[in-house]
C-alpha cells in the first residue's frame, strides 16, 4: 500500500458529534524549521503556523474559544513527547516528520482542543510477547500528534493528582520508577519475613469507563479535560491488517448518564 501523507488530525468534527473545526485554522506546513531545528524554538517565538512574519496578535479573535488551553501547555507537552521519542501511529508519521511541520502541527492541536473539535484517531494495535511467556500483550500506539494532545491533558491532571498518591505508589509517576519499588523491597525484606504478590489481570481491558471518569472528576472538573478523557476512552484500535475495532468495555448502569454508547 503506498504511503499517504499523515491524516491523523483530518477529522470531520461535525459528523462526529462535535463542532466543526475553525474556518481560519492554518494549514500544516511541511518544510523548514531552520538550521537549528525545533529544539531552539519556544512558545513565545512561535507564530503557530501563521503566514511568514505573523505573530499571535495576527490571529483572528472574533471567534471565542470554548476552552482556555494555554499554548505554552501544548509546547511543553510536545517537548515531553519529543524526549520520549516513540514509534509512529496509524498515520505512519515519525516524530521527525511531525517536527518538519512543527508550527502548523502544534497550532492545529491547540486550535482543535480549544475549540472542542479534537477527535483522536484510531490507535495502532501492536502485539508483543510477554517477557516470561504465556501469550502476547496488546499495546496501543497513538500517533505523534495524539500523544501531544494526551500529554496536554496528562500534565493538567498530573500536578493535581500527584499529591493524592500513596508514598508506596511507583507506577506512572514523575521521578519514580520500578527501581525505586525494588529498593523499598530490599530495605523491608530485612524487617519482615512475608510478602504479598498481587496482579489484577487485564485491569485496563476491563475497568468500566464510568469509574475512570469518576476518578478523573475527583481530581478536576475542568470541562475540556473530561471531554477528551471520554473521547480517548472510546478511541478504536487499528490492527496491522487495517481492521478497526471499537474498544470492548463492560458497561455499568451509570454510563448512560454520561452520554456514552457502546461501539459496534
DOLOLUM-271431 format. One record per residue: y, z negated, x negated of N, C-alpha, C in turn; residue number from 1; residue in three letters. Coordinates in Angstrom, 3 decimals, decimal comma, always signed. Atoms other than C-alpha are relative to their C-alpha. Example, Ala and Ser with C-alpha at 12.3 -4.5 7.8 and 13.67 -1.06 7.14 Angstrom:
       nc2       nc3       nc1      cac2      cac3      cac1       cc2       cc3       cc1  num  residu
    -1,190    +0,000    -0,890    -4,500    -7,800   -12,300    +1,200    +0,000    -0,900    1     ALA
    -1,190    +0,060    +0,820    -1,060    -7,140   -13,670    +1,090    -0,730    +0,770    2     SER
This chain:
       nc2       nc3       nc1      cac2      cac3      cac1       cc2       cc3       cc1  num  residu
    -1,191    +0,000    -0,849    +0,000    +0,000    +0,000    +1,243    +0,000    -0,886    1     UNK
    -1,207    -0,013    +0,829    +3,370    +0,964    -1,527    +0,843    -1,227    +0,243    2     UNK
    -0,803    +1,211    -0,101    +5,622    -1,960    -2,243    +1,318    +0,297    +0,684    3     UNK
    -1,234    -0,179    -0,739    +8,571    -2,349    +0,077    +1,039    -0,974    -0,510    4     UNK
    -1,078    +0,923    +0,349   +11,956    -3,906    -0,544    -0,150    -1,264    +0,821    5     UNK
    +0,197    +1,258    -0,731   +11,848    -7,603    +0,400    +0,749    -0,041    +1,315    6     UNK
    -0,584    +0,070    -1,333   +12,497    -8,205    +4,079    -0,111    -1,396    +0,590    7     UNK
    +0,285    +1,344    -0,497   +11,971   -11,933    +4,281    +1,083    -0,527    +0,922    8     UNK
    -1,079    +0,519    -0,819   +15,386   -12,513    +5,848    +0,418    +0,988    +1,080    9     UNK
    -0,353    -0,985    -1,022   +15,419    -9,427    +8,086    -0,638    -0,389    +1,317   10     UNK
    +0,532    +0,465    -1,267   +14,791   -11,296   +11,309    +0,890    +0,453    +1,133   11     UNK
    -0,768    -0,317    -1,191   +15,851   -10,214   +14,752    +0,103    -1,294    +0,788   12     UNK
    -0,086    +1,363    -0,516   +17,084   -13,623   +15,790    +0,056    -0,036    +1,512   13     UNK
    -0,159    +0,039    -1,451   +17,990   -12,752   +19,349    -1,339    +0,126    +0,711   14     UNK
    +1,314    -0,185    -0,618   +14,415   -11,659   +20,081    -0,896    -1,200    -0,228   15     UNK
    +0,827    +1,166    +0,318   +13,050   -14,874   +18,555    +0,500    -1,275    +0,649   16     UNK
    -0,437    +1,169    -0,733   +14,912   -17,175   +20,859    +1,226    -0,668    -0,544   17     UNK
    -1,193    +0,591    +0,585   +17,993   -17,823   +18,752    +1,160    +0,960    +0,058   18     UNK
    -1,164    -0,870    -0,014   +21,496   -16,418   +18,366    -0,151    +1,129    -0,994   19     UNK
    +0,053    -1,129    +0,908   +21,835   -13,003   +16,802    +0,806    -0,305    -1,244   20     UNK
    -0,697    +0,301    +1,231   +22,952   -13,001   +13,201    +1,417    +0,535    +0,049   21     UNK
    -1,417    -0,324    -0,028   +26,652   -12,732   +12,474    +0,242    +1,460    -0,334   22     UNK
    -0,294    -1,407    +0,239   +28,118    -9,229   +12,592    +0,725    +0,207    -1,315   23     UNK
    -0,705    -0,150    +1,271   +30,100    -9,950    +9,438    -0,798    -0,514    -1,178   24     UNK
    +0,853    +0,436    +1,091   +27,148   -11,032    +7,349    +0,001    +1,052    -1,093   25     UNK
    -0,100    -0,930    +1,115   +27,471    -9,482    +3,932    -1,358    +0,568    -0,351   26     UNK
    +1,273    -0,590    +0,397   +24,759    -7,030    +2,789    -0,463    -0,570    -1,325   27     UNK
    +0,548    +0,477    +1,269   +22,449    -8,020    -0,021    +0,430    +0,940    -1,110   28     UNK
    -0,344    -0,814    +1,148   +23,400    -6,818    -3,463    -1,107    -0,164    -1,031   29     UNK
    +1,242    +0,034    +0,768   +20,501    -5,909    -5,692    +0,200    +0,209    -1,494   30     UNK
    -0,178    -0,235    +1,424   +22,104    -5,424    -9,093    +0,972    -0,977    -0,599   31     UNK
    -1,040    +0,773    +0,661   +24,302    -7,062   -11,666    -0,430    -1,410    -0,299   32     UNK
    +0,271    +1,380    +0,364   +24,579   -10,754   -12,319    +0,631    -0,361    -1,323   33     UNK
    -0,673    +0,280    +1,251   +26,309   -10,328   -15,671    -0,969    -0,269    -1,126   34     UNK
    +0,858    +0,165    +1,173   +25,025   -10,695   -19,179    -0,564    -1,399    -0,100   35     UNK
    +0,470    +1,371    +0,121   +24,768   -14,453   -18,971    -0,990    -0,367    +1,094   36     UNK
    +0,955    +0,275    -1,063   +22,835   -14,369   -15,709    +0,469    -1,103    +0,912   37     UNK
    -0,401    +0,944    -1,037   +22,937   -16,678   -12,685    +0,086    -1,444    -0,456   38     UNK
    -0,035    +1,395    +0,424   +22,414   -19,866   -14,680    +1,416    -0,441    -0,365   39     UNK
    -1,347    +0,350    +0,390   +26,067   -19,702   -15,717    +0,956    -0,003    +1,182   40     UNK
    -0,827    +0,014    -1,196   +27,331   -19,492   -12,157    +0,001    -1,396    +0,597   41     UNK
    +0,009    +1,224    -0,779   +28,234   -22,354    -9,896    +0,553    +0,305    +1,361   42     UNK
    -0,377    -0,264    -1,385   +29,066   -22,740    -6,254    +1,477    +0,347    +0,130   43     UNK
    -1,424    -0,262    -0,115   +32,830   -22,710    -6,856    +0,350    +1,412    -0,461   44     UNK
    -0,313    -1,334    +0,497   +32,757   -19,441    -8,819    -0,639    +1,092    +0,841   45     UNK
    +0,663    -0,983    -0,848   +30,548   -17,733    -6,239    +0,982    +0,648    +0,959   46     UNK
    -0,671    -0,592    -1,160   +32,080   -15,160    -3,914    -1,001    +0,279    +1,109   47     UNK
    +1,018    +0,020    -1,054   +28,814   -15,396    -1,949    -0,236    +1,366    +0,639   48     UNK
    +0,398    -1,298    -0,505   +28,067   -11,699    -1,668    +1,120    +0,797    +0,617   49     UNK
    -1,113    -0,753    -0,551   +31,545   -10,553    -0,669    +0,317    +1,172    -0,902   50     UNK
    -0,407    -1,137    +0,800   +33,245    -7,455    -1,962    +0,516    -0,473    -1,353   51     UNK
    -0,485    +0,411    +1,314   +34,179    -7,483    -5,676    +1,431    -0,529    +0,075   52     UNK
    -1,324    +0,590    -0,023   +37,162    -9,750    -6,237    +0,216    -0,934    +1,167   53     UNK
    -0,156    +0,842    -1,175   +36,549   -11,612    -2,992    -0,172    -1,459    -0,343   54     UNK
    +0,164    +1,435    +0,177   +36,512   -15,350    -2,571    -0,319    -0,597    +1,344   55     UNK
    +0,352    +0,642    -1,258   +35,576   -17,890    +0,049    +1,119    +0,095    +1,021   56     UNK
    -1,111    -0,072    -0,948   +39,060   -17,662    +1,559    +0,047    +1,342    +0,689   57     UNK
    +0,021    -1,314    -0,623   +38,383   -13,996    +2,311    -0,956    +0,066    +1,185   58     UNK
    +0,956    -0,024    -1,095   +35,597   -14,914    +4,736    +0,717    -0,128    +1,342   59     UNK
    -0,565    +0,114    -1,335   +36,361   -14,468    +8,391    -0,261    -1,393    +0,553   60     UNK
    +0,132    +1,366    -0,510   +36,945   -17,802   +10,031    +0,151    -0,068    +1,509   61     UNK
    -0,197    +0,022    -1,448   +37,416   -16,746   +13,627    -1,259    -0,425    +0,734   62     UNK
    +1,270    +0,354    -0,629   +33,729   -17,299   +14,349    -0,474    -1,322    -0,586   63     UNK
    +0,384    +1,320    +0,488   +32,958   -21,009   +14,030    -1,512    -0,082    -0,129   64     UNK
    +1,428    +0,205    +0,209   +29,568   -22,025   +12,680    -0,464    -1,224    +0,781   65     UNK
    +0,506    +1,155    -0,754   +27,463   -24,292   +14,897    -0,369    -1,180    -0,894   66     UNK
    +0,485    +1,064    +0,871   +26,166   -26,258   +11,885    +0,794    -0,009    -1,302   67     UNK
    -0,786    +0,171    +1,211   +28,148   -27,624    +8,954    -0,939    -0,275    -1,172   68     UNK
    +0,878    +0,100    +1,156   +25,935   -26,934    +5,935    +0,805    +0,373    -1,237   69     UNK
    -0,808    -0,306    +1,183   +27,768   -27,169    +2,591    -0,635    +1,103    -0,849   70     UNK
    +0,517    -1,036    +0,896   +27,438   -24,116    +0,372    -0,518    -0,599    -1,302   71     UNK
    +0,451    +0,656    +1,217   +27,078   -26,455    -2,575    -1,447    -0,462    +0,130   72     UNK
    +1,372    +0,438    -0,233   +23,858   -27,757    -0,999    -0,966    +1,163    -0,177   73     UNK
    +0,846    -1,188    +0,170   +22,431   -24,211    -0,874    -0,125    +0,349    -1,474   74     UNK
    +0,027    -0,281    +1,435   +23,386   -23,683    -4,507    -0,921    -0,967    -0,740   75     UNK
    +0,853    +0,985    +0,656   +21,721   -26,925    -5,611    -1,464    +0,212    +0,372   76     UNK
    +1,375    -0,288    -0,414   +18,621   -26,014    -3,597    -0,566    +1,161    -0,806   77     UNK
    +0,447    -1,132    +0,820   +18,422   -22,679    -5,415    -0,330    -0,456    -1,417   78     UNK
    +0,240    +0,456    +1,369   +18,683   -24,448    -8,779    -1,335    -0,731    -0,108   79     UNK
    +1,295    +0,683    +0,013   +15,708   -26,647    -7,886    -1,148    +0,995    +0,095   80     UNK
    +1,050    -1,019    -0,150   +13,657   -23,636    -6,761    -0,154    +0,779    -1,296   81     UNK
    +0,054    -0,750    +1,255   +14,559   -21,757    -9,945    -0,685    -0,810    -1,096   82     UNK
    +0,623    +0,854    +1,013   +13,494   -24,728   -12,077    -1,507    -0,106    +0,207   83     UNK
    +1,427    +0,115    -0,313   +10,130   -24,948   -10,293    -0,746    +1,318    -0,112   84     UNK
    +0,569    -1,358    +0,054    +9,582   -21,167   -10,505    -0,899    +0,223    +1,218   85     UNK
    +0,882    -0,227    -1,150    +6,544   -20,405    -8,318    -0,296    +1,468    +0,225   86     UNK
    +0,476    -1,353    -0,262    +4,746   -17,330    -7,036    +0,757    +0,632    +1,162   87     UNK
    -0,648    -0,686    -1,133    +6,106   -14,670    -4,648    -0,712    -0,298    +1,312   88     UNK
    +0,567    +0,162    -1,332    +5,554   -14,957    -0,908    -0,443    +1,323    +0,574   89     UNK
    +0,508    -1,201    -0,656    +4,631   -12,314    +1,639    +0,832    +1,239    -0,318   90     UNK
    -0,837    -1,154    +0,309    +7,569   -10,097    +0,624    -0,188    +0,494    -1,429   91     UNK
    +0,305    -0,343    +1,391    +6,258    -9,968    -2,982    +1,230    -0,069    -0,903   92     UNK
    -1,216    +0,105    +0,794    +9,765   -10,762    -4,218    -0,122    -1,154    -0,991   93     UNK
    +0,054    +1,031    +1,021    +9,743   -12,648    -7,513    +1,334    -0,736    -0,076   94     UNK
    -1,247    +0,736    +0,186   +12,325   -15,231    -8,493    +1,019    +0,859    -0,736   95     UNK
    -0,915    -0,872    +0,735   +13,809   -12,739   -10,953    +0,636    +1,042    +0,891   96     UNK
    -0,553    -0,994    -0,920   +14,224   -10,119    -8,243    +0,976    -0,641    +0,979   97     UNK
    -0,921    +0,721    -0,876   +15,805   -12,690    -5,948    +1,330    -0,238    -0,710   98     UNK
    -1,212    +0,290    +0,762   +18,289   -13,522    -8,702    +0,816    +1,250    -0,304   99     UNK
    -0,764    -1,227    +0,198   +19,261    -9,868    -9,127    +1,049    +0,177    +1,092  100     UNK
    -0,967    -0,017    -1,098   +20,983   -10,148    -5,758    +0,369    -1,400    +0,419  101     UNK
    -0,113    +1,429    -0,279   +21,661   -13,864    -6,033    +1,136    -0,331    +0,957  102     UNK
    -1,144    +0,341    -0,838   +25,118   -13,987    -4,474    -0,253    +0,353    +1,453  103     UNK
    +0,261    -0,421    -1,373   +24,175   -11,985    -1,421    -1,137    -0,758    +0,643  104     UNK
    +1,155    +0,709    -0,545   +20,841   -13,738    -1,009    +0,345    -1,433    +0,392  105     UNK
    -0,380    +1,374    -0,336   +22,299   -17,246    -1,141    +0,999    -0,043    +1,139  106     UNK
    -0,949    -0,035    -1,114   +25,174   -16,308    +1,115    -0,723    +0,228    +1,321  107     UNK
    +0,720    -0,325    -1,231   +22,746   -14,855    +3,653    -0,779    -1,223    +0,511  108     UNK
    +0,710    +1,218    -0,409   +20,642   -18,045    +3,646    +0,971    -0,980    +0,641  109     UNK
    -0,994    +0,939    -0,543   +23,735   -20,213    +4,147    +0,520    +0,480    +1,352  110     UNK
    -0,583    -0,536    -1,226   +25,139   -17,919    +6,842    -0,945    -0,165    +1,177  111     UNK
    +0,951    +0,076    -1,112   +21,992   -17,847    +8,913    -0,366    -1,437    +0,342  112     UNK
    +0,286    +1,410    -0,304   +21,208   -21,534    +8,534    +1,177    -0,641    +0,723  113     UNK
    -1,189    +0,567    -0,644   +24,789   -22,426    +9,500    +0,186    +0,527    +1,411  114     UNK
    -0,137    -0,613    -1,320   +24,595   -20,089   +12,491    -1,133    -0,371    +0,936  115     UNK
    +1,163    +0,309    -0,817   +21,252   -21,401   +13,728    -0,929    +1,177    +0,178  116     UNK
    +0,780    -1,227    -0,181   +19,765   -17,919   +13,312    -0,991    +0,242    -1,129  117     UNK
    +1,003    -0,167    +1,046   +17,484   -18,530   +10,343    -1,391    -0,270    +0,578  118     UNK
    +1,389    +0,142    -0,431   +13,818   -17,964   +11,178    -0,900    +0,257    -1,204  119     UNK
    +0,835    -0,172    +1,199   +11,209   -18,462    +8,443    -0,991    +1,141    +0,176  120     UNK
    +1,021    -1,050    -0,044    +8,967   -15,510    +7,593    -1,386    -0,620    -0,082  121     UNK
    +1,354    +0,545    +0,168    +5,175   -15,893    +7,539    -0,202    -0,539    -1,406  122     UNK
    +0,330    +0,619    +1,276    +3,725   -17,996    +4,740    -1,246    +0,682    -0,557  123     UNK
    +1,157    -0,668    +0,614    +1,366   -16,274    +2,294    -1,131    -1,008    -0,206  124     UNK
    +1,165    +0,885    +0,095    -2,069   -17,875    +2,558    -0,813    +0,345    -1,240  125     UNK
    +0,775    -0,190    +1,228    -3,923   -18,346    -0,718    -1,098    -1,052    -0,034  126     UNK
    +1,127    +0,921    +0,103    -7,381   -19,880    -1,034    -0,309    -0,258    -1,471  127     UNK
    +0,350    +0,369    +1,365    -8,123   -21,784    -4,238    -1,201    -0,926    +0,040  128     UNK
    +1,172    +0,892    +0,009   -11,369   -23,532    -5,209    +0,428    -1,433    -0,243  129     UNK
    -0,271    +1,414    +0,229   -11,355   -27,307    -5,030    -0,465    -0,371    -1,403  130     UNK
    +0,290    +0,280    +1,423   -11,385   -28,876    -8,517    -1,406    -0,498    -0,272  131     UNK
    +1,341    +0,552    +0,233   -14,757   -30,631    -8,079    -1,035    +0,643    +0,915  132     UNK
    +0,925    -0,693    -0,868   -16,498   -28,055    -5,929    +0,208    -0,368    +1,457  133     UNK
    -0,091    +0,354    -1,408   -17,099   -28,320    -2,225    +0,917    +0,892    +0,802  134     UNK
    -0,774    -0,923    -0,812   -15,377   -25,213    -0,948    +1,361    +0,337    -0,598  135     UNK
    -1,318    -0,445    +0,435   -11,826   -23,962    -1,115    +1,089    -0,756    +0,753  136     UNK
    -1,167    +0,615    -0,627    -8,380   -25,275    -0,284    +0,999    +1,108    +0,325  137     UNK
    -0,943    -1,021    -0,427    -5,903   -23,179    +1,679    +1,423    -0,460    -0,306  138     UNK
    -1,383    +0,289    +0,334    -2,408   -23,151    +0,230    +0,930    +1,015    +0,657  139     UNK
    -1,008    -0,889    -0,562    +0,707   -21,696    +1,792    +1,115    +0,224    -0,997  140     UNK
    -1,048    -0,337    +0,968    +3,203   -19,881    -0,443    +1,167    +0,655    +0,751  141     UNK
    -1,153    -0,601    -0,662    +6,632   -19,332    +1,146    +0,691    +1,009    -0,922  142     UNK
    -0,807    -0,902    +0,809    +8,999   -16,603    -0,023    +1,013    -0,819    -0,801  143     UNK
    -1,004    +0,693    +0,807   +11,603   -17,489    -2,643    +1,170    -0,437    +0,877  144     UNK
    -1,129    +0,330    -0,872   +14,369   -17,349    -0,029    -0,335    -1,151    +0,933  145     UNK
    +0,389    +1,070    -0,916   +12,414   -19,572    +2,330    -0,135    -1,323    -0,747  146     UNK
    +0,068    +1,231    +0,783   +11,791   -22,075    -0,464    +1,400    -0,583    -0,208  147     UNK
    -1,373    +0,489    +0,124   +15,551   -22,287    -0,975    +0,430    -0,677    +1,298  148     UNK
    -0,371    +0,573    -1,296   +16,083   -22,888    +2,748    -0,722    -1,329    +0,232  149     UNK
    +0,754    +1,249    -0,156   +13,320   -25,521    +2,807    +0,571    -1,106    -0,881  150     UNK
    -0,537    +1,001    +0,917   +14,849   -27,261    -0,197    +1,332    -0,539    +0,484  151     UNK
    -1,251    +0,480    -0,603   +18,216   -27,450    +1,575    -0,298    -1,162    +0,947  152     UNK
    +0,373    +1,050    -0,950   +16,545   -29,482    +4,328    -0,635    -1,186    -0,725  153     UNK
    +0,672    +1,073    +0,731   +14,380   -31,450    +1,875    +1,002    -0,885    -0,739  154     UNK
    -1,012    +0,793    +0,706   +17,440   -32,527    -0,125    +0,763    -0,896    +0,975  155     UNK
    -0,680    +0,806    -1,020   +19,185   -33,684    +3,050    -0,872    -1,182    +0,416  156     UNK
    +0,906    +1,060    -0,427   +16,101   -35,662    +4,093    -0,315    -0,975    -1,126  157     UNK
    +0,459    +0,818    +1,099   +15,193   -36,938    +0,643    +0,876    -1,205    -0,282  158     UNK
    -0,887    +1,112    +0,327   +18,258   -39,036    -0,018    +0,033    -1,052    +1,097  159     UNK
    +0,034    +0,943    -1,114   +17,875   -40,659    +3,415    -1,365    -0,661    +0,140  160     UNK
    +1,356    +0,538    -0,154   +14,098   -41,142    +3,321    -0,447    -0,826    -1,195  161     UNK
    +0,477    +0,656    +1,221   +13,685   -42,313    -0,277    +0,045    -1,519    +0,071  162     UNK
    -0,014    +1,470    -0,028   +14,815   -45,939    +0,320    -1,049    -0,619    +0,916  163     UNK
    +0,957    +0,536    -0,966   +12,206   -46,302    +3,076    -1,423    -0,061    -0,564  164     UNK
    +1,360    -0,082    +0,514    +9,164   -45,616    +0,891    -0,434    -1,317    -0,644  165     UNK
    +0,585    +1,173    +0,649    +6,852   -48,353    -0,330    +0,036    +0,207    -1,514  166     UNK
    -0,034    -0,151    +1,460    +7,116   -49,058    -4,068    -1,261    +0,628    -0,584  167     UNK
    +1,248    -0,566    +0,496    +3,480   -48,021    -4,466    -0,290    +1,394    +0,548  168     UNK
    +0,150    -1,381    -0,466    +4,030   -44,606    -2,885    +0,484    +0,932    -1,110  169     UNK
    -0,314    -0,821    +1,174    +3,936   -41,970    -5,644    +0,055    +1,496    +0,292  170     UNK
    +0,077    -1,426    -0,273    +3,431   -38,626    -3,928    +1,294    +0,590    +0,524  171     UNK
    -1,145    -0,780    -0,488    +6,241   -36,089    -3,461    +1,299    -0,811    -0,032  172     UNK
    -1,216    +0,796    +0,128    +8,933   -38,498    -4,664    +0,676    +0,312    -1,328  173     UNK
    -0,697    -0,282    +1,262   +11,620   -37,922    -7,295    -0,285    -1,066    -1,040  174     UNK
    +0,229    +0,880    +1,149   +10,912   -39,417   -10,719    -1,288    -0,808    +0,110  175     UNK
    +1,306    +0,649    -0,088    +7,379   -40,432    -9,655    -1,080    +1,075    +0,009  176     UNK
    +1,092    -0,968    +0,059    +4,034   -38,771   -10,203    -1,333    -0,719    +0,067  177     UNK
    +1,342    +0,579    -0,013    +0,285   -39,288   -10,152    -0,248    -0,839    -1,252  178     UNK
    +0,177    +0,774    +1,230    +0,517   -40,552   -13,731    +0,562    -1,415    +0,157  179     UNK
    -0,529    +1,340    -0,271    +2,658   -43,451   -12,523    -1,006    -0,823    +0,803  180     UNK
    +1,027    +0,689    -0,785    -0,049   -44,294    -9,993    -1,153    -0,448    -0,899  181     UNK
    +1,073    +0,358    +0,935    -2,668   -44,227   -12,764    +0,419    -1,189    -0,859  182     UNK
    -0,489    +1,111    +0,825    -0,513   -46,538   -14,889    -0,037    -1,320    +0,776  183     UNK
    +0,062    +1,213    -0,829    -0,264   -49,026   -11,990    -1,437    -0,475    +0,166  184     UNK
    +1,419    +0,371    -0,130    -4,035   -48,912   -11,545    -0,531    -0,643    -1,280  185     UNK
    +0,463    +0,561    +1,283    -4,596   -49,612   -15,231    +0,442    -1,452    -0,151  186     UNK
    -0,485    +1,369    +0,089    -2,468   -52,731   -15,030    -0,745    -0,928    +0,954  187     UNK
    +0,591    +0,865    -1,026    -4,044   -54,037   -11,829    -1,502    -0,178    -0,166  188     UNK
    +1,442    +0,147    +0,179    -7,637   -53,448   -12,890    -0,338    -1,237    -0,831  189     UNK
    +0,221    +1,232    +0,749    -7,198   -56,448   -15,181    +0,179    -1,237    +0,877  190     UNK
    -0,262    +1,123    -0,907    -6,179   -58,620   -12,225    -1,012    -0,080    +1,133  191     UNK
    +0,905    -0,039    -1,158    -8,666   -57,515    -9,536    -1,292    +0,704    -0,399  192     UNK
    +1,287    -0,618    +0,297   -12,353   -56,616    -9,609    -0,498    +0,855    +1,161  193     UNK
    +0,369    -0,850    -1,131   -12,308   -54,440    -6,487    +1,089    +1,046    +0,214  194     UNK
    -0,961    -1,030    -0,356   -10,623   -51,308    -5,225    -0,434    +0,654    +1,301  195     UNK
    +0,271    -0,744    -1,230   -10,373   -49,251    -2,040    +0,423    +1,449    -0,222  196     UNK
    -0,270    -1,428    +0,177   -10,587   -45,454    -2,209    -0,027    +0,667    +1,369  197     UNK
    -0,110    -0,630    -1,318    -9,391   -43,640    +0,904    +0,496    +1,436    -0,125  198     UNK
    -0,464    -1,390    -0,038    -8,901   -39,967    +1,689    +0,002    +0,453    +1,452  199     UNK
    -0,101    -0,513    -1,364    -7,637   -38,613    +5,009    -0,289    +1,498    -0,048  200     UNK
    +0,428    -1,385    +0,100    -9,473   -35,336    +5,430    +0,881    +0,908    +0,856  201     UNK
    -0,792    -1,046    -0,669    -7,290   -32,319    +6,333    +1,150    -0,594    +0,817  202     UNK
    -1,079    +0,660    -0,741    -4,373   -34,541    +7,306    +1,074    +0,985    +0,438  203     UNK
    -1,081    -0,922    -0,335    -1,716   -31,834    +7,146    -0,463    +1,140    +0,904  204     UNK
    +0,528    -1,039    -0,892    -4,015   -29,441    +9,012    -0,117    -0,489    +1,439  205     UNK
    +0,317    +0,520    -1,324    -4,459   -31,776   +11,964    +1,051    -0,937    +0,583  206     UNK
    -0,987    +0,937    -0,530    -1,455   -34,095   +12,289    +0,820    +0,677    +1,103  207     UNK
    -0,767    -0,625    -1,091    +0,277   -33,403   +15,646    +1,460    +0,192    -0,386  208     UNK
    -1,378    -0,344    +0,356    +3,669   -31,749   +15,307    +0,992    -1,048    +0,498  209     UNK
    -1,002    +0,918    -0,551    +5,441   -34,232   +17,551    +0,112    -1,272    -0,832  210     UNK
    -0,064    +1,173    +0,861    +4,510   -37,081   +15,214    +0,816    +0,295    -1,261  211     UNK
    -0,814    -0,397    +1,150    +6,010   -35,164   +12,300    +1,478    -0,014    +0,372  212     UNK
    -1,395    -0,040    -0,440    +9,204   -34,583   +14,275    +0,534    -1,416    +0,219  213     UNK
    -0,432    +1,390    -0,192    +9,349   -38,265   +15,255    +0,290    -0,675    -1,338  214     UNK
    -0,225    +0,578    +1,321    +9,043   -39,233   +11,590    +1,317    +0,491    -0,590  215     UNK
    -1,270    -0,546    +0,487   +11,928   -36,924   +10,729    +1,165    -0,614    +0,763  216     UNK
    -1,062    +0,576    -0,826   +14,001   -38,268   +13,627    +0,286    -1,459    -0,371  217     UNK
    -0,226    +1,375    +0,434   +13,526   -41,794   +12,253    +0,898    -0,068    -1,223  218     UNK
    -0,813    -0,060    +1,207   +15,368   -40,661    +9,128    +1,367    +0,610    +0,276  219     UNK
    -1,257    -0,681    -0,285   +18,023   -38,338   +10,542    -0,034    +0,582    +1,404  220     UNK
    -0,130    -0,663    -1,299   +19,297   -36,984   +13,836    +0,842    +1,264    -0,138  221     UNK
    -0,790    -1,211    +0,245   +21,145   -34,057   +12,231    -0,659    +1,183    +0,699  222     UNK
    +0,639    -1,038    -0,828   +20,553   -31,174   +14,679    -0,617    +1,144    -0,799  223     UNK
    +0,545    -1,163    +0,703   +20,094   -28,370   +12,154    -1,247    -0,351    -0,808  224     UNK
    +1,204    +0,424    +0,721   +17,533   -30,384   +10,178    -1,200    +0,002    +0,944  225     UNK
    +1,091    +0,035    -0,972   +15,413   -30,998   +13,276    -0,367    +1,403    +0,462  226     UNK
    +0,245    -1,379    -0,436   +15,799   -27,362   +14,350    -0,904    +0,730    -0,980  227     UNK
    +0,756    -0,771    +0,978   +14,476   -25,939   +11,108    -1,334    -0,644    -0,341  228     UNK
    +1,307    +0,635    +0,180   +11,719   -28,526   +10,680    -0,979    +0,519    +1,053  229     UNK
    +0,866    -0,504    -1,070   +10,329   -27,413   +14,045    -0,384    +1,454    -0,243  230     UNK
    +0,311    -1,412    +0,245   +10,570   -23,744   +13,072    -0,987    +0,150    -1,154  231     UNK
    +0,949    -0,085    +1,105    +8,778   -24,316    +9,776    -1,382    -0,476    +0,409  232     UNK
    +1,303    +0,446    -0,481    +6,016   -26,219   +11,527    -0,743    +1,126    +0,714  233     UNK
    +0,606    -1,069    -0,793    +5,407   -23,170   +13,700    -0,130    +1,316    -0,753  234     UNK
    +0,078    -1,247    +0,761    +5,607   -20,574   +10,902    -1,453    +0,438    -0,174  235     UNK
    +1,389    -0,459    +0,110    +2,432   -18,408   +10,874    -0,405    +0,226    -1,454  236     UNK
    +0,565    -0,312    +1,310    +0,148   -17,703    +7,915    -0,360    +1,474    -0,059  237     UNK
    +0,410    -1,387    +0,215    -0,355   -14,226    +6,498    -1,051    +0,027    -1,103  238     UNK
    +1,124    -0,015    +0,929    -3,713   -13,645    +4,788    +0,014    +1,281    -0,840  239     UNK
    -0,034    -1,159    +0,901    -4,449   -11,172    +1,957    -0,262    +1,341    +0,669  240     UNK
    +0,279    -1,266    -0,682    -5,762    -8,562    +4,383    +1,115    +0,406    +0,953  241     UNK
    -1,125    -0,315    -0,874    -2,438    -8,620    +6,247    -0,052    -0,675    +1,351  242     UNK
    +0,133    +0,689    -1,278    -3,729   -10,646    +9,182    +0,968    -1,180    +0,075  243     UNK
    -0,935    +1,094    -0,220    -1,138   -13,028   +10,594    -0,558    -0,896    +1,097  244     UNK
    +0,556    +0,950    -0,960    -2,391   -16,154   +12,332    +0,971    -1,145    +0,201  245     UNK
    -0,818    +1,156    -0,301    -0,490   -18,872   +14,090    -0,685    -1,266    -0,462  246     UNK
    +0,542    +1,285    +0,435    -0,914   -22,431   +12,910    -0,653    -0,700    +1,183  247     UNK
    +0,733    +0,662    -1,070    -3,545   -24,213   +14,987    +0,085    -1,511    -0,167  248     UNK
    -0,212    +1,439    +0,076    -2,450   -27,819   +15,559    -0,332    -0,605    +1,363  249     UNK
    +0,256    +0,649    -1,292    -3,763   -30,189   +18,247    +1,303    -0,413    +0,674  250     UNK
    -1,214    +0,267    -0,751    -1,201   -30,701   +20,994    -0,094    -1,331    +0,722  251     UNK
    -0,064    +1,252    -0,733    -0,193   -34,070   +22,351    +0,880    +0,189    +1,228  252     UNK
    -0,703    -0,147    -1,272    +1,319   -34,676   +25,767    +1,514    +0,076    -0,164  253     UNK
    -1,456    +0,050    +0,138    +4,813   -35,292   +24,442    +0,592    +1,255    -0,601  254     UNK
    -0,569    -1,169    +0,646    +5,143   -31,921   +22,727    +0,662    +0,954    +0,985  255     UNK
    -0,656    -0,858    -0,985    +6,066   -30,139   +25,937    +1,470    -0,362    +0,121  256     UNK
    -1,382    +0,437    -0,096    +9,216   -32,241   +25,996    +0,838    +0,492    -1,167  257     UNK
    -0,717    -0,492    +1,163   +10,098   -30,879   +22,544    +0,250    +1,497    +0,082  258     UNK
    -0,199    -1,432    -0,138   +10,050   -27,304   +23,804    -0,941    +0,819    -0,863  259     UNK
    +0,942    -0,706    +0,840    +7,063   -26,369   +21,626    -1,097    +0,612    +0,867  260     UNK
    +1,111    -0,655    -0,677    +4,388   -23,954   +22,748    -1,000    +0,447    -1,023  261     UNK
    +0,996    -0,418    +0,979    +1,089   -23,113   +21,064    +0,152    +1,460    -0,374  262     UNK
    +0,026    -1,390    +0,445    +0,857   -19,936   +19,003    -1,357    +0,594    +0,317  263     UNK
    +1,262    -0,663    -0,319    -1,753   -17,433   +20,010    -0,810    +0,236    -1,260  264     UNK
